[in-house]
Amino acid sequence: MPDCVRAIRDGRVIELRNPAATRPWQHVLEPLSGYLLLAARLRESPEAYKGAWNFGPASSEVRTVLDVAENIVASFGRGSIDFVLGNGKHHEARLLQLNCDKAHHLLGWHPNWNVEQTLTMTTDWYKAVLDGAEVSSVTRKQLKDYFA
């Protein structure tokens, strides 16, 4: 997303190397909420909650890189997308997905926002900041919206 926003800001074409690749897109507040919940539980019962954890969207929320780039262009009302052949420097998996069953079952954690809300809130944040809004006030408002 940051590369897409920078391209739009700078009047450049958004270049996608692997438009059909899927990713578990999520707002930064999603995993943070999971880590905060986990930290509280670890404090209460370290042995019961130790180990590796994933916090991410449901598999039904996975979108392609192209889907997200198109959403950003539509949200900004400007920008264009082009596909570029990879030069072999970057190895990119076509499908990335997280298994969050442990977080769901043991912590009762689930994402607050679906992918559409995530993309809207993220692009709204970027648009507000690029339009000159104070970063901390935009961020505070999104924190309130997230935890409401």
N, CA, C and O of each residue as an XYZ file, in Angstrom:
592
protein
N       0.801     -1.195      0.000
C       0.000      0.000      0.000
C       0.851      1.268      0.000
O       0.551      2.201     -0.746
N       1.897      1.327      0.811
C       2.702      2.556      0.783
C       3.286      2.853     -0.595
O       3.353      4.016     -0.993
N       3.709      1.824     -1.331
C       4.236      2.052     -2.680
C       3.171      2.629     -3.602
O       3.457      3.513     -4.409
N       1.947      2.132     -3.485
C       0.845      2.653     -4.303
C       0.572      4.110     -3.959
O       0.403      4.938     -4.854
N       0.529      4.425     -2.679
C       0.248      5.795     -2.251
C       1.361      6.735     -2.698
O       1.087      7.839     -3.170
N       2.610      6.308     -2.555
C       3.729      7.148     -3.003
C       3.645      7.412     -4.502
O       3.899      8.528     -4.955
N       3.289      6.383     -5.273
C       3.176      6.559     -6.723
C       2.075      7.577     -7.047
O       2.272      8.456     -7.887
N       0.937      7.463     -6.395
C      -0.156      8.416     -6.630
C       0.277      9.821     -6.211
O       0.071     10.786     -6.947
N       0.866      9.926     -5.050
C       1.330     11.237     -4.559
C       2.298     11.895     -5.539
O       2.227     13.099     -5.783
N       3.205     11.088     -6.097
C       4.244     11.610     -6.980
C       3.827     11.671     -8.441
O       4.614     12.083     -9.293
N       2.584     11.262     -8.743
C       2.112     11.298    -10.128
C       2.724     10.216    -11.002
O       2.787     10.362    -12.223
N       3.173      9.135    -10.385
C       3.757      8.024    -11.139
C       2.739      6.903    -11.279
O       1.752      6.840    -10.547
N       2.999      6.026    -12.228
C       2.185      4.831    -12.426
C       2.505      3.830    -11.319
O       3.666      3.668    -10.942
N       1.485      3.163    -10.803
C       1.692      2.092     -9.832
C       2.143      0.867    -10.611
O       1.423      0.394    -11.490
N       3.316      0.350    -10.304
C       3.862     -0.799    -11.018
C       3.718     -2.051    -10.165
O       4.217     -2.119     -9.041
N       3.030     -3.035    -10.719
C       2.821     -4.302    -10.018
C       3.608     -5.401    -10.706
O       3.460     -5.615    -11.909
N       4.446     -6.102     -9.947
C       5.218     -7.218    -10.483
C       4.403     -8.502    -10.500
O       4.577     -9.342    -11.383
N       3.524     -8.650     -9.537
C       2.812     -9.911     -9.375
C       1.356     -9.609     -8.973
O       0.964     -9.852     -7.831
N       0.566     -9.084     -9.908
C      -0.782     -8.612     -9.572
C      -1.724     -9.699     -9.062
O      -2.669     -9.391     -8.335
N      -1.497    -10.941     -9.417
C      -2.394    -12.020     -8.994
C      -2.008    -12.614     -7.648
O      -2.718    -13.475     -7.129
N      -0.892    -12.168     -7.073
C      -0.474    -12.674     -5.767
C      -1.500    -12.263     -4.720
O      -2.037    -11.157     -4.765
N      -1.764    -13.155     -3.785
C      -2.715    -12.849     -2.713
C      -1.952    -12.632     -1.416
O      -0.901    -13.225     -1.172
N      -2.520    -11.767     -0.600
C      -1.905    -11.414      0.674
C      -2.990    -11.308      1.745
O      -4.141    -10.997      1.441
N      -2.617    -11.568      2.999
C      -3.579    -11.404      4.101
C      -3.595     -9.944      4.567
O      -3.021     -9.618      5.606
N      -4.241     -9.082      3.811
C      -4.266     -7.649      4.106
C      -4.990     -7.407      5.420
O      -6.067     -7.952      5.662
N      -4.383     -6.583      6.264
C      -5.025     -6.217      7.517
C      -4.528     -4.847      7.962
O      -3.430     -4.420      7.604
N      -5.348     -4.176      8.738
C      -4.958     -2.895      9.311
C      -3.968     -3.164     10.423
O      -4.048     -4.195     11.091
N      -3.048     -2.262     10.627
C      -2.015     -2.443     11.647
C      -2.617     -2.621     13.039
O      -2.000     -3.245     13.903
N      -3.811     -2.082     13.264
C      -4.426     -2.233     14.584
C      -4.882     -3.662     14.868
O      -5.028     -4.036     16.032
N      -5.109     -4.461     13.840
C      -5.555     -5.841     14.060
C      -4.509     -6.677     14.809
O      -4.808     -7.191     15.887
N      -3.300     -6.826     14.273
C      -2.338     -7.632     15.034
C      -1.945     -6.976     16.355
O      -1.660     -7.670     17.331
N      -1.929     -5.640     16.391
C      -1.605     -4.976     17.657
C      -2.621     -5.319     18.739
O      -2.251     -5.545     19.891
N      -3.893     -5.357     18.374
C      -4.908     -5.720     19.368
C      -4.694     -7.156     19.848
O      -4.884     -7.460     21.026
N      -4.300     -8.032     18.930
C      -4.010     -9.416     19.308
C      -2.814     -9.524     20.231
O      -2.843    -10.274     21.207
N      -1.756     -8.775     19.926
C      -0.562     -8.819     20.772
C      -0.835     -8.243     22.160
O      -0.301     -8.738     23.153
N      -1.663     -7.202     22.233
C      -1.999     -6.636     23.547
C      -2.810     -7.630     24.382
O      -2.581     -7.786     25.582
N      -3.752     -8.291     23.732
C      -4.535     -9.311     24.427
C      -3.630    -10.451     24.888
O      -3.734    -10.922     26.020
N      -2.746    -10.885     23.997
C      -1.809    -11.955     24.347
C      -0.913    -11.540     25.509
O      -0.667    -12.340     26.411
N      -0.427    -10.309     25.502
C       0.443     -9.840     26.586
C      -0.285     -9.897     27.931
O       0.289    -10.302     28.942
N      -1.547     -9.489     27.928
C      -2.327     -9.537     29.176
C      -2.487    -10.976     29.663
O      -2.363    -11.254     30.856
N      -2.762    -11.882     28.733
C      -2.935    -13.290     29.112
C      -1.614    -13.913     29.561
O      -1.592    -14.719     30.491
N      -0.526    -13.547     28.909
C       0.788    -14.060     29.309
C       1.143    -13.605     30.722
O       1.767    -14.345     31.483
N       0.747    -12.408     31.058
C       1.022    -11.906     32.407
C       0.252    -12.727     33.443
O       0.766    -13.025     34.520
N      -0.985    -13.086     33.102
C      -1.825    -13.868     34.007
C      -1.339    -15.313     34.121
O      -1.298    -15.886     35.211
N      -0.969    -15.893     32.970
C      -0.653    -17.318     32.936
C       0.385    -17.603     31.842
O       0.026    -18.059     30.756
N       1.661    -17.340     32.120
C       2.699    -17.468     31.093
C       2.767    -18.844     30.422
O       2.940    -18.930     29.207
N       2.636    -19.889     31.184
C       2.756    -21.235     30.609
C       1.601    -21.561     29.668
O       1.802    -22.252     28.670
N       0.428    -21.089     29.960
C      -0.750    -21.418     29.158
C      -0.743    -20.725     27.800
O      -1.381    -21.194     26.858
N      -0.015    -19.597     27.696
C      -0.099    -18.808     26.461
C       1.238    -18.623     25.759
O       1.342    -17.801     24.849
N       2.250    -19.361     26.154
C       3.548    -19.215     25.496
C       3.494    -19.814     24.090
O       2.566    -20.550     23.757
N       4.489    -19.496     23.275
C       4.585    -20.067     21.938
C       4.341    -19.048     20.843
O       4.222    -17.849     21.096
N       4.271    -19.549     19.624
C       4.083    -18.699     18.445
C       2.600    -18.405     18.224
O       1.742    -19.253     18.470
N       2.316    -17.193     17.756
C       0.947    -16.757     17.523
C       0.854    -16.019     16.199
O       1.784    -15.314     15.807
N      -0.263    -16.180     15.514
C      -0.575    -15.415     14.308
C      -1.854    -14.633     14.549
O      -2.813    -15.143     15.129
N      -1.851    -13.390     14.096
C      -3.040    -12.546     14.150
C      -3.257    -12.001     12.752
O      -2.437    -11.235     12.245
N      -4.348    -12.389     12.134
C      -4.585    -11.949     10.772
C      -6.027    -12.133     10.365
O      -6.861    -12.578     11.153
N      -6.312    -11.784      9.121
C      -7.684    -11.873      8.616
C      -8.087    -13.312      8.317
O      -7.244    -14.202      8.206
N      -9.375    -13.516      8.192
C      -9.904    -14.818      7.782
C      -9.460    -15.102      6.346
O      -9.213    -14.174      5.577
N      -9.361    -16.362      5.991
C      -8.935    -16.717      4.638
C      -9.890    -16.166      3.585
O      -9.479    -15.931      2.448
N     -11.142    -15.957      3.937
C     -12.101    -15.385      2.980
C     -11.834    -13.911      2.714
O     -12.393    -13.343      1.777
N     -10.984    -13.281      3.529
C     -10.672    -11.856      3.389
C      -9.412    -11.606      2.560
O      -9.045    -10.451      2.341
N      -8.756    -12.645      2.102
C      -7.542    -12.503      1.315
C      -7.895    -11.872     -0.035
O      -8.885    -12.247     -0.663
N      -7.074    -10.909     -0.475
C      -7.294    -10.240     -1.756
C      -5.991    -10.230     -2.545
O      -4.907    -10.384     -1.983
N      -6.116    -10.045     -3.859
C      -4.914     -9.965     -4.689
C      -4.288     -8.577     -4.576
O      -4.921     -7.617     -4.137
N      -3.047     -8.510     -4.980
C      -2.332     -7.234     -5.036
C      -3.073     -6.290     -5.980
O      -3.198     -5.100     -5.691
N      -3.561     -6.808     -7.098
C      -4.309     -5.977     -8.042
C      -5.592     -5.444     -7.415
O      -5.921     -4.272     -7.597
N      -6.326     -6.285     -6.676
C      -7.550     -5.832     -5.997
C      -7.255     -4.625     -5.111
O      -7.989     -3.638     -5.130
N      -6.195     -4.710     -4.349
C      -5.852     -3.642     -3.413
C      -5.412     -2.389     -4.163
O      -5.819     -1.283     -3.809
N      -4.591     -2.549     -5.185
C      -4.145     -1.388     -5.971
C      -5.339     -0.692     -6.624
O      -5.410      0.537     -6.637
N      -6.271     -1.468     -7.163
C      -7.462     -0.873     -7.780
C      -8.308     -0.144     -6.739
O      -8.863      0.918     -7.023
N      -8.407     -0.701     -5.552
C      -9.149     -0.055     -4.477
C      -8.516      1.288     -4.113
O      -9.223      2.273     -3.899
N      -7.212      1.325     -4.044
C      -6.500      2.560     -3.697
C      -6.721      3.618     -4.777
O      -7.008      4.773     -4.462
N      -6.593      3.237     -6.028
C      -6.814      4.173     -7.138
C      -8.245      4.720     -7.085
O      -8.458      5.922     -7.245
N      -9.215      3.842     -6.861
C     -10.616      4.274     -6.790
C     -10.827      5.218     -5.604
O     -11.533      6.219     -5.725
N     -10.223      4.903     -4.474
C     -10.389      5.719     -3.280
C      -9.787      7.112     -3.459
O     -10.374      8.107     -3.033
N      -8.622      7.177     -4.087
C      -7.968      8.465     -4.317
C      -8.597      9.219     -5.498
O      -8.462     10.437     -5.612
N      -9.281      8.478     -6.367
C      -9.884      9.114     -7.536
C      -8.869      9.498     -8.592
O      -9.154     10.309     -9.474
N      -7.719      8.932     -8.504
C      -6.668      9.180     -9.500
C      -5.617      8.086     -9.388
O      -5.585      7.321     -8.423
N      -4.752      8.031    -10.407
C      -3.685      7.036    -10.425
C      -3.947      5.998    -11.494
O      -5.073      5.833    -11.964
N      -2.896      5.308    -11.866
C      -3.018      4.243    -12.860
C      -2.096      3.098    -12.481
O      -1.149      3.257    -11.711
N      -2.402      1.947    -13.045
C      -1.689      0.712    -12.705
C      -1.096      0.122    -13.964
O      -1.728      0.121    -15.021
N       0.114     -0.379    -13.849
C       0.763     -1.072    -14.954
C       1.417     -2.332    -14.394
O       1.787     -2.392    -13.222
N       1.548     -3.318    -15.244
C       2.185     -4.572    -14.843
C       3.590     -4.604    -15.410
O       3.803     -4.318    -16.588
N       4.547     -4.954    -14.562
C       5.936     -5.033    -15.002
C       6.435     -6.446    -14.760
O       6.081     -7.082    -13.767
N       7.240     -6.920    -15.658
C       7.823     -8.245    -15.496
C       8.864     -8.202    -14.396
O       9.648     -7.257    -14.303
N       8.867     -9.226    -13.569
C       9.875     -9.319    -12.519
C      11.251     -9.478    -13.134
O      11.411    -10.087    -14.192
N      12.238     -8.925    -12.458
C      13.607     -9.023    -12.957
C      14.381    -10.149    -12.283
O      15.591    -10.273    -12.473
N      13.694    -10.964    -11.503
C      14.354    -12.082    -10.844
C      14.995    -11.719     -9.516
O      15.426    -12.610     -8.784
N      15.071    -10.428     -9.182
C      15.677    -10.012     -7.922
C      14.789    -10.349     -6.728
O      15.280    -10.649     -5.640
N      13.476    -10.297     -6.947
C      12.536    -10.487     -5.852
C      11.832    -11.828     -6.000
O      11.159    -12.080     -6.999
N      11.992    -12.687     -4.994
C      11.198    -13.905     -4.980
C       9.949    -13.602     -4.168
O      10.037    -13.229     -2.998
N       8.795    -13.761     -4.784
C       7.546    -13.474     -4.094
C       6.622    -14.672     -4.183
O       6.391    -15.227     -5.257
N       6.102    -15.055     -3.040
C       5.126    -16.142     -3.014
C       3.833    -15.658     -3.664
O       3.460    -14.493     -3.524
N       3.158    -16.546     -4.366
C       1.894    -16.177     -5.006
C       0.758    -16.124     -3.984
O      -0.175    -15.335     -4.134
N       0.832    -16.948     -2.959
C      -0.221    -16.990     -1.949
C       0.408    -16.903     -0.569
O       1.253    -17.722     -0.205
N      -0.007    -15.915      0.185
C       0.382    -15.820      1.588
C      -0.889    -15.843      2.417
O      -1.863    -15.155      2.110
N      -0.864    -16.638      3.463
C      -2.023    -16.765      4.319
C      -1.547    -17.097      5.723
O      -0.506    -17.732      5.894
N      -2.294    -16.678      6.715
C      -1.953    -16.955      8.105
C      -2.986    -17.887      8.714
O      -4.183    -17.762      8.453
N      -2.515    -18.820      9.523
C      -3.434    -19.665     10.277
C      -3.554    -19.064     11.673
O      -2.610    -19.100     12.462
N      -4.718    -18.517     11.962
C      -4.946    -17.829     13.235
C      -5.848    -18.620     14.167
O      -6.405    -18.061     15.112
N      -5.997    -19.918     13.913
C      -6.884    -20.749     14.731
C      -6.529    -20.683     16.221
O      -7.419    -20.633     17.070
N      -5.251    -20.684     16.531
C      -4.824    -20.654     17.931
C      -5.334    -19.377     18.612
O      -5.850    -19.429     19.729
N      -5.189    -18.242     17.939
C      -5.662    -16.969     18.504
C      -7.178    -16.962     18.659
O      -7.707    -16.423     19.632
N      -7.876    -17.562     17.696
C      -9.340    -17.609     17.760
C      -9.802    -18.471     18.937
O     -10.661    -18.064     19.720
N      -9.224    -19.657     19.048
C      -9.706    -20.623     20.031
C      -9.204    -20.355     21.454
O      -9.972    -20.459     22.409
N      -7.933    -20.014     21.598
C      -7.382    -19.855     22.940
C      -7.536    -18.449     23.508
O      -7.677    -18.279     24.719
N      -7.509    -17.442     22.637
C      -7.633    -16.065     23.117
C      -9.023    -15.479     22.865
O      -9.405    -14.491     23.493
N      -9.770    -16.082     21.956
C     -11.045    -15.494     21.561
C     -10.855    -14.248     20.722
O     -11.758    -13.417     20.628
N      -9.687    -14.110     20.110
C      -9.373    -12.938     19.289
C      -9.894    -13.141     17.871
O      -9.750    -14.220     17.296
N     -10.495    -12.107     17.318
C     -10.922    -12.070     15.925
C     -10.731    -10.646     15.426
O     -10.816     -9.702     16.211
N     -10.473    -10.477     14.134
C     -10.333     -9.109     13.605
C     -11.623     -8.305     13.810
O     -12.725     -8.848     13.731
N     -11.466     -7.019     14.072
C     -12.618     -6.121     14.181
C     -13.116     -5.670     12.813
O     -14.315     -5.478     12.614
N     -12.189     -5.503     11.875
C     -12.534     -4.937     10.567
C     -12.362     -5.971      9.472
O     -11.400     -6.740      9.483
N     -13.292     -5.993      8.525
C     -13.128     -6.836      7.346
C     -12.190     -6.129      6.365
O     -11.733     -5.017      6.630
N     -11.911     -6.766      5.253
C     -10.925     -6.214      4.322
C     -11.397     -4.885      3.729
O     -10.583     -3.991      3.496
N     -12.695     -4.747      3.485
C     -13.182     -3.487      2.927
C     -12.983     -2.341      3.925
O     -12.542     -1.254      3.550
N     -13.310     -2.591      5.194
C     -13.092     -1.573      6.225
C     -11.606     -1.263      6.368
O     -11.217     -0.106      6.527
N     -10.791     -2.294      6.312
C      -9.347     -2.123      6.415
C      -8.820     -1.224      5.308
O      -8.057     -0.294      5.569
N      -9.223     -1.499      4.080
C      -8.753     -0.689      2.962
C      -9.280      0.738      3.057
O      -8.552      1.690      2.774
N     -10.531      0.890      3.450
C     -11.108      2.231      3.587
C     -10.370      3.028      4.659
O      -9.973      4.169      4.425
N     -10.190      2.434      5.820
C      -9.529      3.149      6.912
C      -8.073      3.482      6.569
O      -7.578      4.552      6.923
N      -7.405      2.578      5.893
C      -6.011      2.817      5.533
C      -5.894      3.920      4.492
O      -5.073      4.826      4.638
N      -6.703      3.853      3.448
C      -6.632      4.915      2.427
C      -7.121      6.246      2.988
O      -6.589      7.296      2.628
N      -8.127      6.220      3.864
C      -8.578      7.467      4.496
C      -7.454      8.101      5.309
O      -7.285      9.321      5.297
N      -6.688      7.275      6.014
C      -5.558      7.776      6.804
C      -4.543      8.456      5.884
O      -4.120      9.584      6.140
N      -4.158      7.761      4.814
C      -3.177      8.329      3.889
C      -3.690      9.615      3.252
O      -2.954     10.599      3.165
N      -4.943      9.618      2.806
C      -5.495     10.817      2.163
C      -5.495     11.993      3.130
O      -5.111     13.100      2.751
N      -5.917     11.776      4.363
C      -5.962     12.859      5.344
C      -4.560     13.416      5.609
O      -4.369     14.631      5.641
N      -3.599     12.538      5.795
C      -2.232     12.971      6.084
C      -1.635     13.696      4.881
O      -0.983     14.727      5.046
N      -1.846     13.175      3.680
C      -1.329     13.842      2.482
C      -1.997     15.196      2.247
O      -1.409     16.087      1.635
N      -3.227     15.342      2.736
C      -3.930     16.624      2.619
C      -3.540     17.596      3.722
O      -4.063     18.709      3.780
N      -2.624     17.188      4.603
C      -2.093     18.098      5.611
C      -2.615     17.902      7.015
O      -2.235     18.655      7.911
N      -3.473     16.919      7.246
C      -3.975     16.673      8.604
C      -2.831     16.215      9.502
O      -1.860     15.616      9.037
N      -2.957     16.500     10.773
C      -1.942     16.089     11.736
C      -2.017     14.571     11.942
O      -3.084     14.028     12.230
N      -0.895     13.907     11.793
C      -0.829     12.448     11.877
C      -1.427     11.941     13.188
O      -2.211     10.992     13.192
N      -1.056     12.573     14.296
C      -1.521     12.072     15.588
C      -3.039     12.188     15.732
O      -3.658     11.312     16.335
N      -3.649     13.234     15.200
C      -5.103     13.360     15.339
C      -5.835     12.365     14.446
O      -6.853     11.808     14.855
N      -5.336     12.133     13.240
C      -5.938     11.137     12.351
C      -5.816      9.751     12.975
O      -6.762      8.964     12.948
N      -4.656      9.462     13.530
C      -4.410      8.158     14.149
C      -5.292      7.965     15.381
O      -5.864      6.892     15.573
N      -5.405      9.002     16.217
C      -6.265      8.907     17.408
C      -7.716      8.638     17.029
O      -8.392      7.839     17.678
N      -8.196      9.300     15.983
C      -9.575      9.086     15.550
C      -9.767      7.639     15.091
O     -10.782      7.016     15.403
N      -8.797      7.110     14.354
C      -8.929      5.718     13.912
C      -8.843      4.746     15.091
O      -9.511      3.713     15.082
N      -8.048      5.054     16.085
C      -8.006      4.212     17.286
C      -9.376      4.186     17.968
O      -9.854      3.132     18.389
N      -9.994      5.356     18.068
C     -11.331      5.414     18.682
C     -12.335      4.617     17.855
O     -13.149      3.877     18.408
N     -12.278      4.767     16.531
C     -13.192      4.024     15.657
C     -12.973      2.519     15.786
O     -13.931      1.747     15.819
N     -11.715      2.109     15.859
C     -11.390      0.691     15.930
C     -11.917      0.063     17.220
O     -12.492     -1.025     17.197
N     -11.721      0.746     18.330
C     -12.078      0.184     19.627
C     -13.499      0.529     20.067
O     -13.916      0.148     21.161
N     -14.244      1.247     19.229
C     -15.634      1.613     19.571
C     -16.516      0.377     19.618
O     -17.712      0.481     19.889
